[in-house]
């Protein structure tokens, strides 16, 4: 008997894959942010790292938006809002607890990374428990 192999955008995603995707998007965002910051450092003369690091976490929003679109029903809104509140709360806590002498790019980046890493397992567990995955 030949078993159908899941592939394409509707393939089930594991928690490890979701966290890996979020990390990959974050790293891409951090690299782009560092390049953009360097482009502004040279003409302005300001120190490197003065741009908010939270911007590096923005690409992770795209990854989680695709996850959100995979599910239907009203429960996904509650799961998403709970994850956003807890993720941002954890990220802000990390940003506040880090030394104020560190550059904003580093503290904001660590805060954004924390927010993404807190949101991912909350979304994964909540979506699997309460979500209604859409069929292609």
CNS distance restraints for C-alpha pairs under 8 A (distance, minus, plus):
assign (resid   6 and name CA) (resid  10 and name CA) 7.62 0.50 0.50
assign (resid   6 and name CA) (resid  11 and name CA) 5.14 0.50 0.50
assign (resid   6 and name CA) (resid  12 and name CA) 7.60 0.50 0.50
assign (resid   7 and name CA) (resid  11 and name CA) 5.14 0.50 0.50
assign (resid  10 and name CA) (resid  70 and name CA) 7.82 0.50 0.50
assign (resid  10 and name CA) (resid 135 and name CA) 7.93 0.50 0.50
assign (resid  10 and name CA) (resid 136 and name CA) 7.03 0.50 0.50
assign (resid  13 and name CA) (resid  17 and name CA) 6.07 0.50 0.50
assign (resid  13 and name CA) (resid  18 and name CA) 6.57 0.50 0.50
assign (resid  14 and name CA) (resid  18 and name CA) 6.28 0.50 0.50
assign (resid  15 and name CA) (resid  19 and name CA) 6.15 0.50 0.50
assign (resid  15 and name CA) (resid 120 and name CA) 7.67 0.50 0.50
assign (resid  15 and name CA) (resid 121 and name CA) 6.68 0.50 0.50
assign (resid  15 and name CA) (resid 124 and name CA) 6.39 0.50 0.50
assign (resid  16 and name CA) (resid  20 and name CA) 5.93 0.50 0.50
assign (resid  17 and name CA) (resid  21 and name CA) 5.96 0.50 0.50
assign (resid  18 and name CA) (resid  22 and name CA) 6.19 0.50 0.50
assign (resid  18 and name CA) (resid 120 and name CA) 6.74 0.50 0.50
assign (resid  18 and name CA) (resid 124 and name CA) 7.92 0.50 0.50
assign (resid  19 and name CA) (resid  23 and name CA) 6.09 0.50 0.50
assign (resid  19 and name CA) (resid 117 and name CA) 6.87 0.50 0.50
assign (resid  19 and name CA) (resid 120 and name CA) 6.17 0.50 0.50
assign (resid  19 and name CA) (resid 121 and name CA) 7.82 0.50 0.50
assign (resid  20 and name CA) (resid  24 and name CA) 6.09 0.50 0.50
assign (resid  21 and name CA) (resid  25 and name CA) 6.17 0.50 0.50
assign (resid  21 and name CA) (resid  63 and name CA) 7.18 0.50 0.50
assign (resid  22 and name CA) (resid  26 and name CA) 6.08 0.50 0.50
assign (resid  22 and name CA) (resid  60 and name CA) 5.27 0.50 0.50
assign (resid  22 and name CA) (resid  63 and name CA) 6.57 0.50 0.50
assign (resid  22 and name CA) (resid  64 and name CA) 7.93 0.50 0.50
assign (resid  22 and name CA) (resid 116 and name CA) 6.82 0.50 0.50
assign (resid  22 and name CA) (resid 117 and name CA) 7.72 0.50 0.50
assign (resid  22 and name CA) (resid 120 and name CA) 7.75 0.50 0.50
assign (resid  23 and name CA) (resid  27 and name CA) 6.11 0.50 0.50
assign (resid  23 and name CA) (resid  60 and name CA) 7.76 0.50 0.50
assign (resid  23 and name CA) (resid 113 and name CA) 7.87 0.50 0.50
assign (resid  24 and name CA) (resid  28 and name CA) 6.24 0.50 0.50
assign (resid  25 and name CA) (resid  29 and name CA) 6.16 0.50 0.50
assign (resid  25 and name CA) (resid  57 and name CA) 7.67 0.50 0.50
assign (resid  25 and name CA) (resid  59 and name CA) 5.42 0.50 0.50
assign (resid  25 and name CA) (resid  60 and name CA) 5.31 0.50 0.50
assign (resid  25 and name CA) (resid  63 and name CA) 7.50 0.50 0.50
assign (resid  26 and name CA) (resid  30 and name CA) 6.07 0.50 0.50
assign (resid  26 and name CA) (resid  56 and name CA) 5.90 0.50 0.50
assign (resid  26 and name CA) (resid  57 and name CA) 5.24 0.50 0.50
assign (resid  26 and name CA) (resid  58 and name CA) 7.57 0.50 0.50
assign (resid  26 and name CA) (resid  59 and name CA) 6.27 0.50 0.50
assign (resid  26 and name CA) (resid  60 and name CA) 5.89 0.50 0.50
assign (resid  26 and name CA) (resid 113 and name CA) 7.05 0.50 0.50
assign (resid  27 and name CA) (resid  31 and name CA) 6.15 0.50 0.50
assign (resid  27 and name CA) (resid  56 and name CA) 7.53 0.50 0.50
assign (resid  28 and name CA) (resid  32 and name CA) 6.25 0.50 0.50
assign (resid  28 and name CA) (resid  56 and name CA) 7.74 0.50 0.50
assign (resid  28 and name CA) (resid  59 and name CA) 7.74 0.50 0.50
assign (resid  29 and name CA) (resid  33 and name CA) 6.00 0.50 0.50
assign (resid  29 and name CA) (resid  55 and name CA) 7.30 0.50 0.50
assign (resid  29 and name CA) (resid  56 and name CA) 4.27 0.50 0.50
assign (resid  29 and name CA) (resid  57 and name CA) 6.35 0.50 0.50
assign (resid  29 and name CA) (resid  58 and name CA) 7.01 0.50 0.50
assign (resid  29 and name CA) (resid  59 and name CA) 5.96 0.50 0.50
assign (resid  30 and name CA) (resid  34 and name CA) 6.06 0.50 0.50
assign (resid  30 and name CA) (resid  53 and name CA) 7.60 0.50 0.50
assign (resid  30 and name CA) (resid  55 and name CA) 7.87 0.50 0.50
assign (resid  30 and name CA) (resid  56 and name CA) 4.53 0.50 0.50
assign (resid  30 and name CA) (resid  57 and name CA) 7.56 0.50 0.50
assign (resid  30 and name CA) (resid 109 and name CA) 7.60 0.50 0.50
assign (resid  31 and name CA) (resid  35 and name CA) 6.25 0.50 0.50
assign (resid  31 and name CA) (resid  56 and name CA) 7.94 0.50 0.50
assign (resid  32 and name CA) (resid  36 and name CA) 6.15 0.50 0.50
assign (resid  32 and name CA) (resid  56 and name CA) 7.76 0.50 0.50
assign (resid  33 and name CA) (resid  37 and name CA) 5.98 0.50 0.50
assign (resid  33 and name CA) (resid  53 and name CA) 7.74 0.50 0.50
assign (resid  33 and name CA) (resid  55 and name CA) 7.15 0.50 0.50
assign (resid  33 and name CA) (resid  56 and name CA) 6.13 0.50 0.50
assign (resid  34 and name CA) (resid  38 and name CA) 6.09 0.50 0.50
assign (resid  34 and name CA) (resid  49 and name CA) 7.73 0.50 0.50
assign (resid  35 and name CA) (resid  39 and name CA) 6.29 0.50 0.50
assign (resid  36 and name CA) (resid  40 and name CA) 6.58 0.50 0.50
assign (resid  37 and name CA) (resid  41 and name CA) 6.17 0.50 0.50
assign (resid  37 and name CA) (resid  48 and name CA) 6.65 0.50 0.50
assign (resid  37 and name CA) (resid  49 and name CA) 6.94 0.50 0.50
assign (resid  37 and name CA) (resid  50 and name CA) 7.91 0.50 0.50
assign (resid  37 and name CA) (resid  51 and name CA) 6.62 0.50 0.50
assign (resid  38 and name CA) (resid  42 and name CA) 6.56 0.50 0.50
assign (resid  38 and name CA) (resid  48 and name CA) 6.57 0.50 0.50
assign (resid  39 and name CA) (resid  43 and name CA) 7.46 0.50 0.50
assign (resid  40 and name CA) (resid  44 and name CA) 6.08 0.50 0.50
assign (resid  41 and name CA) (resid  45 and name CA) 5.31 0.50 0.50
assign (resid  41 and name CA) (resid  46 and name CA) 5.41 0.50 0.50
assign (resid  41 and name CA) (resid  47 and name CA) 6.34 0.50 0.50
assign (resid  41 and name CA) (resid  48 and name CA) 6.04 0.50 0.50
assign (resid  42 and name CA) (resid  46 and name CA) 7.79 0.50 0.50
assign (resid  46 and name CA) (resid  50 and name CA) 7.95 0.50 0.50
assign (resid  49 and name CA) (resid 103 and name CA) 5.47 0.50 0.50
assign (resid  49 and name CA) (resid 104 and name CA) 6.25 0.50 0.50
assign (resid  49 and name CA) (resid 105 and name CA) 4.88 0.50 0.50
assign (resid  49 and name CA) (resid 106 and name CA) 7.18 0.50 0.50
assign (resid  50 and name CA) (resid 103 and name CA) 5.96 0.50 0.50
assign (resid  50 and name CA) (resid 104 and name CA) 5.43 0.50 0.50
assign (resid  50 and name CA) (resid 105 and name CA) 5.99 0.50 0.50
assign (resid  51 and name CA) (resid 104 and name CA) 6.17 0.50 0.50
assign (resid  51 and name CA) (resid 105 and name CA) 5.43 0.50 0.50
assign (resid  52 and name CA) (resid 104 and name CA) 5.12 0.50 0.50
assign (resid  52 and name CA) (resid 105 and name CA) 4.76 0.50 0.50
assign (resid  52 and name CA) (resid 108 and name CA) 5.65 0.50 0.50
assign (resid  52 and name CA) (resid 109 and name CA) 7.47 0.50 0.50
assign (resid  53 and name CA) (resid  57 and name CA) 7.63 0.50 0.50
assign (resid  53 and name CA) (resid 104 and name CA) 6.10 0.50 0.50
assign (resid  53 and name CA) (resid 105 and name CA) 3.77 0.50 0.50
assign (resid  53 and name CA) (resid 106 and name CA) 5.94 0.50 0.50
assign (resid  53 and name CA) (resid 107 and name CA) 6.66 0.50 0.50
assign (resid  53 and name CA) (resid 108 and name CA) 3.99 0.50 0.50
assign (resid  53 and name CA) (resid 109 and name CA) 3.95 0.50 0.50
assign (resid  53 and name CA) (resid 110 and name CA) 7.53 0.50 0.50
assign (resid  53 and name CA) (resid 111 and name CA) 7.99 0.50 0.50
assign (resid  53 and name CA) (resid 112 and name CA) 7.26 0.50 0.50
assign (resid  54 and name CA) (resid  58 and name CA) 7.21 0.50 0.50
assign (resid  54 and name CA) (resid 105 and name CA) 7.42 0.50 0.50
assign (resid  54 and name CA) (resid 108 and name CA) 4.64 0.50 0.50
assign (resid  54 and name CA) (resid 109 and name CA) 5.15 0.50 0.50
assign (resid  54 and name CA) (resid 111 and name CA) 6.89 0.50 0.50
assign (resid  54 and name CA) (resid 112 and name CA) 5.07 0.50 0.50
assign (resid  55 and name CA) (resid 108 and name CA) 7.97 0.50 0.50
assign (resid  55 and name CA) (resid 109 and name CA) 7.54 0.50 0.50
assign (resid  55 and name CA) (resid 112 and name CA) 7.91 0.50 0.50
assign (resid  56 and name CA) (resid 109 and name CA) 6.19 0.50 0.50
assign (resid  56 and name CA) (resid 112 and name CA) 7.23 0.50 0.50
assign (resid  57 and name CA) (resid  61 and name CA) 7.25 0.50 0.50
assign (resid  57 and name CA) (resid 109 and name CA) 7.01 0.50 0.50
assign (resid  57 and name CA) (resid 112 and name CA) 5.15 0.50 0.50
assign (resid  57 and name CA) (resid 113 and name CA) 6.35 0.50 0.50
assign (resid  57 and name CA) (resid 116 and name CA) 7.34 0.50 0.50
assign (resid  58 and name CA) (resid  62 and name CA) 7.40 0.50 0.50
assign (resid  59 and name CA) (resid  63 and name CA) 6.98 0.50 0.50
assign (resid  60 and name CA) (resid  64 and name CA) 6.34 0.50 0.50
assign (resid  60 and name CA) (resid 116 and name CA) 6.94 0.50 0.50
assign (resid  61 and name CA) (resid  65 and name CA) 5.93 0.50 0.50
assign (resid  62 and name CA) (resid  66 and name CA) 6.36 0.50 0.50
assign (resid  63 and name CA) (resid  67 and name CA) 6.57 0.50 0.50
assign (resid  64 and name CA) (resid  68 and name CA) 6.12 0.50 0.50
assign (resid  64 and name CA) (resid 120 and name CA) 7.99 0.50 0.50
assign (resid  65 and name CA) (resid  69 and name CA) 6.22 0.50 0.50
assign (resid  66 and name CA) (resid  70 and name CA) 6.43 0.50 0.50
assign (resid  67 and name CA) (resid  71 and name CA) 7.19 0.50 0.50
assign (resid  68 and name CA) (resid  76 and name CA) 7.12 0.50 0.50
assign (resid  68 and name CA) (resid  80 and name CA) 7.74 0.50 0.50
assign (resid  70 and name CA) (resid 133 and name CA) 5.87 0.50 0.50
assign (resid  70 and name CA) (resid 134 and name CA) 5.80 0.50 0.50
assign (resid  71 and name CA) (resid  76 and name CA) 6.86 0.50 0.50
assign (resid  71 and name CA) (resid 127 and name CA) 7.48 0.50 0.50
assign (resid  71 and name CA) (resid 131 and name CA) 5.89 0.50 0.50
assign (resid  71 and name CA) (resid 132 and name CA) 5.29 0.50 0.50
assign (resid  71 and name CA) (resid 133 and name CA) 4.31 0.50 0.50
assign (resid  71 and name CA) (resid 134 and name CA) 5.39 0.50 0.50
assign (resid  72 and name CA) (resid  76 and name CA) 6.83 0.50 0.50
assign (resid  72 and name CA) (resid 131 and name CA) 6.60 0.50 0.50
assign (resid  72 and name CA) (resid 132 and name CA) 5.22 0.50 0.50
assign (resid  72 and name CA) (resid 133 and name CA) 6.18 0.50 0.50
assign (resid  72 and name CA) (resid 134 and name CA) 6.14 0.50 0.50
assign (resid  73 and name CA) (resid 131 and name CA) 6.67 0.50 0.50
assign (resid  73 and name CA) (resid 132 and name CA) 6.14 0.50 0.50
assign (resid  74 and name CA) (resid  78 and name CA) 7.24 0.50 0.50
assign (resid  75 and name CA) (resid  79 and name CA) 6.32 0.50 0.50
assign (resid  75 and name CA) (resid 130 and name CA) 5.88 0.50 0.50
assign (resid  75 and name CA) (resid 131 and name CA) 6.01 0.50 0.50
assign (resid  76 and name CA) (resid  80 and name CA) 5.93 0.50 0.50
assign (resid  76 and name CA) (resid 126 and name CA) 7.78 0.50 0.50
assign (resid  76 and name CA) (resid 127 and name CA) 6.36 0.50 0.50
assign (resid  76 and name CA) (resid 130 and name CA) 7.10 0.50 0.50
assign (resid  76 and name CA) (resid 131 and name CA) 5.64 0.50 0.50
assign (resid  77 and name CA) (resid  81 and name CA) 6.04 0.50 0.50
assign (resid  78 and name CA) (resid  82 and name CA) 6.02 0.50 0.50
assign (resid  79 and name CA) (resid  83 and name CA) 6.08 0.50 0.50
assign (resid  79 and name CA) (resid 122 and name CA) 7.63 0.50 0.50
assign (resid  79 and name CA) (resid 123 and name CA) 6.33 0.50 0.50
assign (resid  79 and name CA) (resid 126 and name CA) 5.67 0.50 0.50
assign (resid  79 and name CA) (resid 127 and name CA) 6.86 0.50 0.50
assign (resid  80 and name CA) (resid  84 and name CA) 6.06 0.50 0.50
assign (resid  80 and name CA) (resid 123 and name CA) 6.56 0.50 0.50
assign (resid  81 and name CA) (resid  85 and name CA) 6.13 0.50 0.50
assign (resid  82 and name CA) (resid  86 and name CA) 6.14 0.50 0.50
assign (resid  83 and name CA) (resid  87 and name CA) 5.66 0.50 0.50
assign (resid  83 and name CA) (resid 118 and name CA) 7.56 0.50 0.50
assign (resid  83 and name CA) (resid 119 and name CA) 5.00 0.50 0.50
assign (resid  83 and name CA) (resid 122 and name CA) 5.81 0.50 0.50
assign (resid  83 and name CA) (resid 123 and name CA) 6.29 0.50 0.50
assign (resid  84 and name CA) (resid  88 and name CA) 5.81 0.50 0.50
assign (resid  84 and name CA) (resid 115 and name CA) 7.96 0.50 0.50
assign (resid  84 and name CA) (resid 119 and name CA) 6.49 0.50 0.50
assign (resid  85 and name CA) (resid  89 and name CA) 5.92 0.50 0.50
assign (resid  86 and name CA) (resid  90 and name CA) 6.10 0.50 0.50
assign (resid  86 and name CA) (resid 115 and name CA) 7.82 0.50 0.50
assign (resid  86 and name CA) (resid 118 and name CA) 7.28 0.50 0.50
assign (resid  86 and name CA) (resid 119 and name CA) 7.24 0.50 0.50
assign (resid  87 and name CA) (resid  91 and name CA) 6.12 0.50 0.50
assign (resid  87 and name CA) (resid 114 and name CA) 7.16 0.50 0.50
assign (resid  87 and name CA) (resid 115 and name CA) 4.09 0.50 0.50
assign (resid  87 and name CA) (resid 116 and name CA) 6.53 0.50 0.50
assign (resid  87 and name CA) (resid 117 and name CA) 7.63 0.50 0.50
assign (resid  87 and name CA) (resid 118 and name CA) 5.06 0.50 0.50
assign (resid  87 and name CA) (resid 119 and name CA) 5.02 0.50 0.50
assign (resid  88 and name CA) (resid  92 and name CA) 5.93 0.50 0.50
assign (resid  88 and name CA) (resid 112 and name CA) 7.82 0.50 0.50
assign (resid  88 and name CA) (resid 115 and name CA) 5.19 0.50 0.50
assign (resid  89 and name CA) (resid  93 and name CA) 6.09 0.50 0.50
assign (resid  89 and name CA) (resid 115 and name CA) 7.52 0.50 0.50
assign (resid  90 and name CA) (resid  94 and name CA) 6.26 0.50 0.50
assign (resid  90 and name CA) (resid 111 and name CA) 7.51 0.50 0.50
assign (resid  90 and name CA) (resid 114 and name CA) 6.56 0.50 0.50
assign (resid  90 and name CA) (resid 115 and name CA) 5.98 0.50 0.50
assign (resid  90 and name CA) (resid 118 and name CA) 7.31 0.50 0.50
assign (resid  91 and name CA) (resid  95 and name CA) 6.21 0.50 0.50
assign (resid  91 and name CA) (resid 110 and name CA) 7.44 0.50 0.50
assign (resid  91 and name CA) (resid 111 and name CA) 3.96 0.50 0.50
assign (resid  91 and name CA) (resid 112 and name CA) 5.70 0.50 0.50
assign (resid  91 and name CA) (resid 113 and name CA) 7.31 0.50 0.50
assign (resid  91 and name CA) (resid 114 and name CA) 5.06 0.50 0.50
assign (resid  91 and name CA) (resid 115 and name CA) 4.58 0.50 0.50
assign (resid  92 and name CA) (resid  96 and name CA) 6.09 0.50 0.50
assign (resid  92 and name CA) (resid 111 and name CA) 5.92 0.50 0.50
assign (resid  93 and name CA) (resid  97 and name CA) 6.07 0.50 0.50
assign (resid  93 and name CA) (resid 111 and name CA) 7.59 0.50 0.50
assign (resid  94 and name CA) (resid  98 and name CA) 6.22 0.50 0.50
assign (resid  94 and name CA) (resid 107 and name CA) 7.77 0.50 0.50
assign (resid  94 and name CA) (resid 110 and name CA) 7.16 0.50 0.50
assign (resid  94 and name CA) (resid 111 and name CA) 5.40 0.50 0.50
assign (resid  94 and name CA) (resid 114 and name CA) 7.41 0.50 0.50
assign (resid  95 and name CA) (resid 107 and name CA) 5.31 0.50 0.50
assign (resid  95 and name CA) (resid 108 and name CA) 6.05 0.50 0.50
assign (resid  95 and name CA) (resid 110 and name CA) 7.02 0.50 0.50
assign (resid  95 and name CA) (resid 111 and name CA) 5.08 0.50 0.50
assign (resid  98 and name CA) (resid 102 and name CA) 7.52 0.50 0.50
assign (resid  98 and name CA) (resid 107 and name CA) 6.55 0.50 0.50
assign (resid 102 and name CA) (resid 106 and name CA) 6.69 0.50 0.50
assign (resid 102 and name CA) (resid 107 and name CA) 6.57 0.50 0.50
assign (resid 103 and name CA) (resid 107 and name CA) 6.48 0.50 0.50
assign (resid 104 and name CA) (resid 108 and name CA) 5.57 0.50 0.50
assign (resid 104 and name CA) (resid 109 and name CA) 7.89 0.50 0.50
assign (resid 105 and name CA) (resid 109 and name CA) 5.71 0.50 0.50
assign (resid 106 and name CA) (resid 110 and name CA) 6.10 0.50 0.50
assign (resid 107 and name CA) (resid 111 and name CA) 6.14 0.50 0.50
assign (resid 108 and name CA) (resid 112 and name CA) 6.01 0.50 0.50
assign (resid 109 and name CA) (resid 113 and name CA) 6.01 0.50 0.50
assign (resid 110 and name CA) (resid 114 and name CA) 6.04 0.50 0.50
assign (resid 111 and name CA) (resid 115 and name CA) 6.20 0.50 0.50
assign (resid 112 and name CA) (resid 116 and name CA) 6.28 0.50 0.50
assign (resid 113 and name CA) (resid 117 and name CA) 6.14 0.50 0.50
assign (resid 114 and name CA) (resid 118 and name CA) 6.04 0.50 0.50
assign (resid 115 and name CA) (resid 119 and name CA) 6.02 0.50 0.50
assign (resid 116 and name CA) (resid 120 and name CA) 6.08 0.50 0.50
assign (resid 117 and name CA) (resid 121 and name CA) 7.27 0.50 0.50
assign (resid 118 and name CA) (resid 122 and name CA) 6.72 0.50 0.50
assign (resid 119 and name CA) (resid 123 and name CA) 5.95 0.50 0.50
assign (resid 120 and name CA) (resid 124 and name CA) 6.04 0.50 0.50
assign (resid 121 and name CA) (resid 125 and name CA) 5.99 0.50 0.50
assign (resid 122 and name CA) (resid 126 and name CA) 5.89 0.50 0.50
assign (resid 123 and name CA) (resid 127 and name CA) 5.65 0.50 0.50
assign (resid 124 and name CA) (resid 128 and name CA) 6.11 0.50 0.50
assign (resid 125 and name CA) (resid 129 and name CA) 6.06 0.50 0.50
assign (resid 126 and name CA) (resid 130 and name CA) 5.73 0.50 0.50
assign (resid 126 and name CA) (resid 131 and name CA) 7.03 0.50 0.50
assign (resid 127 and name CA) (resid 131 and name CA) 4.41 0.50 0.50
assign (resid 127 and name CA) (resid 132 and name CA) 7.64 0.50 0.50
assign (resid 128 and name CA) (resid 132 and name CA) 7.97 0.50 0.50
